[in-house]
Amino acid sequence: MQMELQEQHKKNGYRELILPAAFALLFAVSLSPAFPSLRNSLLLFTELAAVAYMLIFRKGWLNGLLLFLVPLSVPVGADNGFVIDLPGEALTGLLAVSAFCAVLFYPARFREIIRHPLVLIALAEIAWMVACSSFSADPLVSFKRSIVRMAYVSVFMILFSSWLSEERNRSRFILLYAIGCIFPVINTEINHSTLGFLPLTAYWASRPFFNDHTLYGACLAFLLPSLVIFSVRRKIFGLSGWKYAAVVLLTFFMCVAEWLSFSRAAWVSLVIAAVFAVLVRARVRLWMVVSFLLVFVSLIFFNRDYLSGLAQRDDSVSSKGTITEHILSVANIQTDASNVERINRWNCAIRMAEERPLTGFGPGMYQFEYGRFQLKTDMTHISTYTGDRGHAHSEFFNALSETGFPGLIIVVVIMFTAIGYGLRVIYHSKTEKERLVVLGVLLGLVSFYVHGFFNAFLDTDKMAILVFGSMAVILATDISQR
């Protein structure tokens, strides 16, 4: 009987290889110069057929493929001004439809995931975004932004949580994204080398894969804690031989890329993530983290005049081109245009919230509305009224201006809930491997939230997949523990 079962499994294995082999053959034919007229049609058919196959028979492969492809995606525009990152956003949209159908037709499979506090708060944020869209200055733009967030949560959080219920997939989560970053990093360093790796030239070097060096640096900062953990604790993860050498090389590669990104916010976020790792080692509790932050913010608020005076004495400018100036310019809020412009954007967000404190101006509306809230005394030579240079440069101020004070409160609640559950999972982990995987993604989340004070990237799939996917790792591990 056992022999018959083994024979049957072997036959099934052969059958499963038939379709992938057929797709590989079609892909090779489509790239062949022998059929130039059929190349585009064959290539498109092969890609659609392969995605359909994975969607029906191998959903796990599709999740892993998405993680690999998101950092490789590039913006493609149409004549009507519509821009989409391909293939990442197209695949995310397809998986979002799949996620909605899966939850609708197989609710029992996702019941425990959807009932988890992390998912409930994320869904509450989407509900509030939809409500604010009804009162938006441009409801069409706001509803589109709400739909995008809905797709991110349904795929990167709910669908990924089901995939991450298998423990082996949790460590693959970071590795697949990191492997997908290899070519964009190489492309960035080649672009950067043409002008001598100067800090000023880092702003555009990461294109077309990352639209600027701050997003690029933030994503690398998110990956580094996990990669360092994999390298240092290789025995726990079963890494030896060429696998260990590859992970160490990848970690070193990403460290160099992070340094050459010249993203000051990313550097600061990694330092604070390292401090947080020490606190986790000391088994810090969530209430301690909240208390520390409240005291820290209070000290800054009550000593703001003194701190402002100290900052005004610093004349280091990030655009001068030297690394020393670039690092020291973090505290210059007097003459560094980048820092002063951030304060200008934050002040605009506060004034916008004063005008619409409950619902804000609607998701996605900051960049179109903030211009008229600028004061001449706050503006710099890089200020603009046209809204073509980004949003509030802060996840928190962006939420405040677009979804009001309730939206800001929800963002803060999600942050502390994710950190709280991450700490709980780490302290109650059954295995060392489980603890280290969650520690890596939790430190990545900490780096993101620190970075979130200076920039806002959650509306891009390159960052959203890391943030919501890390929450899915914590969520899946928490469910498995219970």
C-alpha positions as CSV (number, residue, x, y, z in Angstrom):
1,M,0.0,0.0,0.0
2,Q,2.8,2.4,0.9
3,M,4.6,1.6,-2.3
4,E,1.4,2.4,-4.3
5,L,1.1,5.8,-2.5
6,Q,4.7,6.7,-3.2
7,E,4.2,5.7,-6.9
8,Q,1.1,7.9,-7.0
9,H,2.9,10.9,-5.4
10,K,5.7,10.5,-8.0
11,K,3.2,10.5,-10.9
12,N,1.5,13.6,-9.4
13,G,4.9,15.3,-9.1
14,Y,5.6,14.6,-12.8
15,R,2.2,16.0,-13.8
16,E,2.8,19.1,-11.8
17,L,6.0,19.7,-13.7
18,I,4.3,19.5,-17.1
19,L,2.6,23.0,-17.0
20,P,5.7,24.9,-15.7
21,A,7.8,23.2,-18.3
22,A,5.3,24.2,-21.0
23,F,5.4,27.8,-19.7
24,A,9.2,27.8,-19.8
25,L,9.1,26.5,-23.4
26,L,6.6,29.2,-24.5
27,F,8.7,31.9,-22.7
28,A,11.9,30.7,-24.5
29,V,10.0,30.7,-27.9
30,S,8.7,34.2,-27.3
31,L,12.2,35.5,-26.8
32,S,13.5,33.7,-29.8
33,P,14.4,35.8,-32.9
34,A,12.7,33.2,-35.1
35,F,9.2,34.6,-34.3
36,P,9.5,38.4,-34.2
37,S,5.9,39.0,-35.2
38,L,4.6,36.7,-32.4
39,R,7.0,37.8,-29.7
40,N,4.8,40.3,-27.8
41,S,1.7,38.1,-28.0
42,L,3.5,35.0,-26.9
43,L,5.2,36.8,-24.1
44,L,1.9,38.2,-22.8
45,F,0.1,34.9,-23.1
46,T,2.9,33.1,-21.3
47,E,2.9,35.6,-18.4
48,L,-0.9,35.5,-18.0
49,A,-1.0,31.7,-18.3
50,A,1.8,31.3,-15.7
51,V,0.0,33.7,-13.3
52,A,-3.3,31.8,-13.8
53,Y,-1.6,28.5,-13.1
54,M,-0.1,29.8,-9.8
55,L,-3.3,31.5,-8.9
56,I,-5.2,28.2,-9.2
57,F,-2.6,25.6,-8.1
58,R,0.3,27.4,-6.4
59,K,-0.9,30.5,-4.6
60,G,2.2,30.3,-2.3
61,W,4.4,30.7,-5.4
62,L,2.5,33.8,-6.4
63,N,3.0,35.4,-3.0
64,G,6.7,34.7,-3.2
65,L,6.8,36.0,-6.8
66,L,5.1,39.2,-5.7
67,L,7.7,39.8,-3.0
68,F,10.5,39.3,-5.5
69,L,8.9,41.5,-8.2
70,V,7.8,44.5,-6.2
71,P,11.4,46.0,-5.8
72,L,12.0,45.2,-9.5
73,S,8.8,47.1,-10.7
74,V,9.1,50.3,-12.7
75,P,6.6,53.0,-13.4
76,V,4.9,52.8,-16.8
77,G,2.7,55.7,-17.9
78,A,-0.1,56.0,-20.4
79,D,-1.0,58.9,-22.7
80,N,-3.8,60.0,-20.3
81,G,-1.4,60.5,-17.4
82,F,-2.2,57.2,-15.7
83,V,0.9,55.6,-14.1
84,I,1.3,52.1,-12.8
85,D,4.3,50.2,-11.4
86,L,4.7,47.0,-13.5
87,P,4.5,44.1,-12.8
88,G,4.2,44.6,-9.0
89,E,1.0,46.7,-8.9
90,A,-0.8,44.7,-11.6
91,L,0.0,41.5,-9.7
92,T,-1.2,43.1,-6.4
93,G,-4.5,44.0,-8.0
94,L,-5.0,40.5,-9.3
95,L,-4.2,39.0,-5.8
96,A,-6.6,41.6,-4.2
97,V,-9.4,40.2,-6.3
98,S,-8.3,36.7,-5.3
99,A,-8.2,37.6,-1.6
100,F,-11.8,39.1,-1.7
101,C,-13.1,35.9,-3.4
102,A,-11.2,33.6,-1.0
103,V,-12.6,35.5,2.1
104,L,-16.1,35.5,0.6
105,F,-16.2,31.8,-0.4
106,Y,-13.9,30.3,2.3
107,P,-14.6,32.5,5.4
108,A,-13.7,29.8,7.9
109,R,-10.1,29.7,6.6
110,F,-9.7,33.4,7.3
111,R,-11.9,33.9,10.4
112,E,-9.1,33.9,12.9
113,I,-7.0,36.2,10.8
114,I,-9.8,38.8,10.3
115,R,-10.7,38.7,14.0
116,H,-7.1,39.6,15.0
117,P,-6.8,43.1,16.5
118,L,-4.1,44.1,14.0
119,V,-6.4,43.3,11.1
120,L,-9.4,44.9,12.8
121,I,-7.6,48.2,13.3
122,A,-6.3,48.2,9.7
123,L,-9.9,47.6,8.5
124,A,-11.1,50.4,10.8
125,E,-8.5,52.7,9.2
126,I,-9.8,51.8,5.7
127,A,-13.4,52.4,6.9
128,W,-12.4,55.8,8.2
129,M,-10.6,56.6,4.9
130,V,-13.7,55.8,3.0
131,A,-15.8,58.0,5.3
132,C,-13.3,60.9,4.9
133,S,-13.4,60.4,1.1
134,S,-17.1,61.3,1.2
135,F,-16.2,64.7,2.5
136,S,-13.0,65.1,0.4
137,A,-12.0,68.1,-1.6
138,D,-11.9,65.7,-4.5
139,P,-13.8,62.4,-3.7
140,L,-12.6,60.6,-6.8
141,V,-8.9,60.9,-5.8
142,S,-9.7,60.0,-2.2
143,F,-11.8,56.9,-3.1
144,K,-9.0,55.7,-5.4
145,R,-6.5,56.1,-2.5
146,S,-8.8,54.2,-0.2
147,I,-9.2,51.3,-2.7
148,V,-5.4,51.1,-3.0
149,R,-5.1,50.8,0.8
150,M,-7.8,48.2,0.8
151,A,-5.8,46.2,-1.8
152,Y,-2.6,46.5,0.2
153,V,-4.3,45.3,3.4
154,S,-6.2,42.4,1.7
155,V,-3.1,41.1,0.0
156,F,-0.1,42.0,2.1
157,M,-1.8,41.4,5.5
158,I,-4.8,39.0,5.1
159,L,-3.6,36.8,2.2
160,F,0.0,36.8,3.4
161,S,-1.1,35.8,6.9
162,S,-2.5,32.6,5.5
163,W,0.7,32.0,3.5
164,L,2.8,32.8,6.5
165,S,1.1,30.3,8.7
166,E,3.8,27.9,7.5
167,E,6.8,28.8,9.6
168,R,9.4,28.3,6.8
169,N,7.7,31.1,4.8
170,R,8.3,33.7,7.5
171,S,12.1,33.8,7.0
172,R,11.6,33.7,3.2
173,F,9.5,36.9,3.5
174,I,12.5,39.2,3.9
175,L,14.9,37.1,1.8
176,L,12.7,37.1,-1.3
177,Y,12.3,40.9,-1.1
178,A,16.0,41.4,-0.5
179,I,16.9,39.1,-3.5
180,G,14.6,41.2,-5.6
181,C,16.5,44.3,-4.5
182,I,19.8,43.1,-5.8
183,F,19.5,44.4,-9.4
184,P,18.0,47.7,-8.3
185,V,20.9,48.2,-5.9
186,I,23.4,47.4,-8.7
187,N,21.6,49.8,-11.0
188,T,21.7,52.5,-8.3
189,E,25.4,52.1,-7.6
190,I,26.2,52.2,-11.4
191,N,24.2,55.5,-11.7
192,H,25.8,56.8,-8.6
193,S,29.3,56.0,-9.6
194,T,29.1,58.2,-12.7
195,L,29.3,61.3,-10.5
196,G,31.7,60.0,-7.9
197,F,29.3,58.7,-5.2
198,L,28.6,62.3,-4.0
199,P,25.7,62.7,-1.5
200,L,24.0,65.3,-3.8
201,T,23.8,62.8,-6.7
202,A,22.1,60.1,-4.6
203,Y,18.7,61.8,-5.0
204,W,18.1,60.4,-8.5
205,A,20.5,57.5,-8.6
206,S,17.9,54.9,-7.5
207,R,15.6,55.5,-10.4
208,P,13.7,54.0,-12.2
209,F,13.1,51.3,-9.5
210,F,12.8,53.7,-6.6
211,N,11.7,57.2,-7.3
212,D,14.1,58.8,-4.8
213,H,16.9,57.9,-2.4
214,T,14.7,58.3,0.8
215,L,12.3,55.5,-0.2
216,Y,15.3,53.4,-1.3
217,G,17.1,54.0,2.0
218,A,14.0,53.3,4.0
219,C,13.3,49.9,2.3
220,L,17.0,48.9,2.8
221,A,16.8,49.9,6.5
222,F,13.7,47.7,6.9
223,L,15.6,44.7,5.5
224,L,18.9,45.1,7.4
225,P,17.9,44.0,10.9
226,S,16.6,40.7,9.6
227,L,19.6,40.1,7.3
228,V,22.0,40.8,10.2
229,I,20.1,38.3,12.4
230,F,20.2,35.7,9.6
231,S,24.0,36.2,9.3
232,V,24.8,36.2,13.0
233,R,22.5,33.3,14.0
234,R,23.1,31.1,11.0
235,K,22.9,27.8,12.9
236,I,19.3,28.6,14.1
237,F,18.3,29.1,10.4
238,G,20.2,26.1,9.2
239,L,22.5,28.2,7.0
240,S,25.8,26.6,6.0
241,G,28.1,26.4,3.0
242,W,27.1,28.5,0.0
243,K,23.8,29.5,1.6
244,Y,25.5,31.1,4.5
245,A,28.1,32.8,2.3
246,A,25.3,34.1,0.0
247,V,23.4,35.6,3.0
248,V,26.5,37.2,4.4
249,L,27.4,38.7,1.0
250,L,23.8,39.9,0.6
251,T,23.9,41.5,4.1
252,F,27.2,43.3,3.3
253,F,25.9,44.3,-0.1
254,M,22.8,45.9,1.5
255,C,24.9,47.7,4.2
256,V,27.1,49.3,1.6
257,A,24.0,50.3,-0.4
258,E,22.4,51.8,2.7
259,W,25.4,53.9,3.4
260,L,25.6,55.1,-0.2
261,S,21.9,56.0,-0.2
262,F,22.8,59.1,1.9
263,S,19.3,59.0,3.5
264,R,19.8,60.7,6.9
265,A,16.3,59.5,8.1
266,A,17.2,55.9,7.3
267,W,20.5,56.1,9.2
268,V,18.7,57.6,12.2
269,S,16.0,54.9,12.0
270,L,18.7,52.1,12.1
271,V,20.4,53.6,15.1
272,I,17.1,53.8,17.0
273,A,16.2,50.2,15.9
274,A,19.5,49.0,17.3
275,V,18.7,50.8,20.6
276,F,15.2,49.1,20.6
277,A,16.9,45.7,20.0
278,V,18.8,46.3,23.3
279,L,15.6,47.1,25.1
280,V,14.0,43.9,23.8
281,R,16.9,42.0,25.1
282,A,16.1,43.6,28.5
283,R,12.5,42.5,28.0
284,V,11.0,46.0,27.9
285,R,7.2,46.1,28.0
286,L,4.9,48.1,25.8
287,W,3.8,50.4,28.6
288,M,7.4,51.3,29.1
289,V,7.8,52.2,25.4
290,V,4.7,54.4,25.5
291,S,5.8,56.1,28.8
292,F,9.3,56.8,27.4
293,L,7.9,58.3,24.2
294,L,5.4,60.5,26.2
295,V,8.3,61.8,28.4
296,F,10.5,62.3,25.4
297,V,7.9,64.3,23.5
298,S,7.1,66.3,26.6
299,L,10.7,67.2,27.1
300,I,11.0,68.4,23.5
301,F,7.8,70.4,23.7
302,F,8.6,72.2,27.0
303,N,12.2,72.9,25.8
304,R,11.4,73.7,22.2
305,D,12.7,77.3,22.4
306,Y,16.1,76.2,23.8
307,L,16.4,73.3,21.2
308,S,15.4,75.6,18.4
309,G,18.2,78.0,19.5
310,L,20.7,75.2,19.4
311,A,19.6,74.0,16.0
312,Q,19.9,77.5,14.6
313,R,23.6,77.6,15.4
314,D,24.2,74.6,13.1
315,D,25.0,75.8,9.6
316,S,25.8,72.4,8.1
317,V,23.9,71.9,4.8
318,S,23.1,68.5,3.2
319,S,23.6,69.7,-0.3
320,K,27.2,70.8,0.1
321,G,28.4,67.5,-1.1
322,T,30.6,66.2,1.8
323,I,29.6,63.3,4.0
324,T,30.4,65.2,7.2
325,E,28.1,68.1,6.2
326,H,25.4,65.6,5.2
327,I,25.4,63.9,8.7
328,L,25.7,67.1,10.7
329,S,22.9,68.8,8.7
330,V,20.3,66.6,10.4
331,A,20.0,69.2,13.2
332,N,20.1,72.3,11.0
333,I,16.6,73.8,10.7
334,Q,17.8,77.3,9.8
335,T,19.6,77.1,6.5
336,D,19.3,73.5,5.3
337,A,16.5,73.7,2.6
338,S,15.5,70.0,3.0
339,N,14.9,70.4,6.8
340,V,13.3,73.8,6.6
341,E,10.9,72.6,3.8
342,R,9.9,69.6,6.0
343,I,8.9,72.0,8.8
344,N,7.0,74.1,6.2
345,R,5.1,71.0,5.2
346,W,4.4,70.0,8.8
347,N,3.1,73.5,9.6
348,C,0.8,73.3,6.5
349,A,-0.6,70.0,7.7
350,I,-1.3,71.5,11.1
351,R,-3.1,74.5,9.6
352,M,-5.1,72.1,7.3
353,A,-6.1,70.1,10.4
354,E,-7.2,73.3,12.2
355,E,-9.6,74.0,9.2
356,R,-10.9,70.4,9.0
357,P,-10.1,68.7,12.3
358,L,-12.6,65.8,12.0
359,T,-12.3,64.4,8.4
360,G,-9.4,66.3,7.0
361,F,-9.2,67.1,3.3
362,G,-9.5,63.4,2.2
363,P,-7.0,60.7,1.5
364,G,-4.4,61.7,-1.1
365,M,-5.4,65.4,-1.0
366,Y,-2.5,66.9,0.9
367,Q,-0.3,67.6,-2.1
368,F,-3.2,69.3,-3.9
369,E,-4.3,71.5,-1.0
370,Y,-1.3,72.5,1.1
371,G,-0.1,75.2,-1.2
372,R,-2.5,77.9,0.0
373,F,-1.7,77.1,3.7
374,Q,2.0,78.1,3.3
375,L,3.4,81.2,4.9
376,K,6.0,83.3,3.1
377,T,8.2,83.1,6.3
378,D,8.2,79.2,6.1
379,M,8.9,78.8,2.4
380,T,12.3,77.9,0.9
381,H,13.7,78.0,-2.6
382,I,12.4,74.4,-3.2
383,S,8.8,75.2,-2.0
384,T,6.1,75.0,-4.6
385,Y,2.4,75.8,-4.9
386,T,1.8,73.1,-7.6
387,G,1.9,70.0,-5.4
388,D,4.4,68.2,-7.6
389,R,7.0,67.5,-4.9
390,G,5.3,65.1,-2.6
391,H,3.2,65.3,0.5
392,A,3.6,66.2,4.2
393,H,7.0,64.3,4.6
394,S,5.5,62.5,7.6
395,E,3.2,59.5,8.0
396,F,1.7,61.2,11.0
397,F,1.2,64.7,9.7
398,N,0.0,63.3,6.4
399,A,-2.8,61.3,8.2
400,L,-3.6,64.4,10.3
401,S,-4.2,66.6,7.3
402,E,-6.0,64.0,5.1
403,T,-8.1,62.1,7.7
404,G,-8.2,64.5,10.7
405,F,-7.4,63.7,14.3
406,P,-9.3,60.4,14.3
407,G,-7.1,59.2,11.4
408,L,-4.0,60.3,13.3
409,I,-5.2,58.4,16.4
410,I,-5.8,55.2,14.3
411,V,-2.3,55.4,12.8
412,V,-0.7,55.7,16.3
413,V,-2.9,52.8,17.6
414,I,-1.8,50.6,14.7
415,M,1.8,51.4,15.5
416,F,1.6,50.6,19.2
417,T,-0.6,47.5,18.5
418,A,2.0,46.1,16.1
419,I,4.9,46.8,18.5
420,G,2.9,45.3,21.4
421,Y,2.0,42.1,19.7
422,G,5.5,41.8,18.3
423,L,6.9,42.0,21.8
424,R,4.4,39.5,23.1
425,V,5.2,37.0,20.4
426,I,9.0,37.4,21.0
427,Y,8.6,36.9,24.8
428,H,6.3,33.8,24.4
429,S,8.0,32.2,21.3
430,K,8.2,28.4,21.4
431,T,11.5,28.3,19.4
432,E,14.5,30.5,19.0
433,K,14.0,30.7,15.3
434,E,10.5,32.0,15.7
435,R,11.6,34.6,18.1
436,L,14.5,35.9,15.9
437,V,12.2,36.1,12.8
438,V,9.7,38.2,14.6
439,L,12.5,40.3,16.2
440,G,13.8,41.1,12.7
441,V,10.5,42.3,11.2
442,L,9.7,44.2,14.5
443,L,13.0,46.1,14.2
444,G,12.1,46.8,10.6
445,L,8.8,48.2,11.7
446,V,10.5,50.3,14.3
447,S,12.8,51.7,11.6
448,F,9.8,52.5,9.4
449,Y,7.9,54.3,12.2
450,V,11.0,56.4,13.1
451,H,11.4,57.1,9.4
452,G,7.7,58.0,9.4
453,F,8.4,61.1,11.3
454,F,10.4,62.5,8.4
455,N,8.8,60.9,5.3
456,A,5.6,59.1,4.2
457,F,5.9,56.0,2.0
458,L,3.0,53.8,3.0
459,D,1.1,54.7,-0.2
460,T,3.8,53.0,-2.3
461,D,3.7,49.2,-2.8
462,K,7.5,49.0,-2.2
463,M,7.1,50.0,1.4
464,A,3.5,48.8,2.0
465,I,4.4,45.2,1.3
466,L,7.1,45.4,3.9
467,V,5.0,47.1,6.6
468,F,1.8,45.1,6.2
469,G,3.7,41.9,5.4
470,S,5.7,42.3,8.7
471,M,2.5,42.7,10.6
472,A,1.3,39.5,8.9
473,V,4.4,37.7,10.1
474,I,3.6,38.9,13.7
475,L,0.0,38.1,13.3
476,A,0.6,34.6,11.9
477,T,3.1,33.7,14.6
478,D,0.7,35.0,17.3
479,I,-2.1,32.8,16.0
480,S,0.2,29.8,15.8
481,Q,1.3,30.3,19.4
482,R,-2.3,30.4,20.5
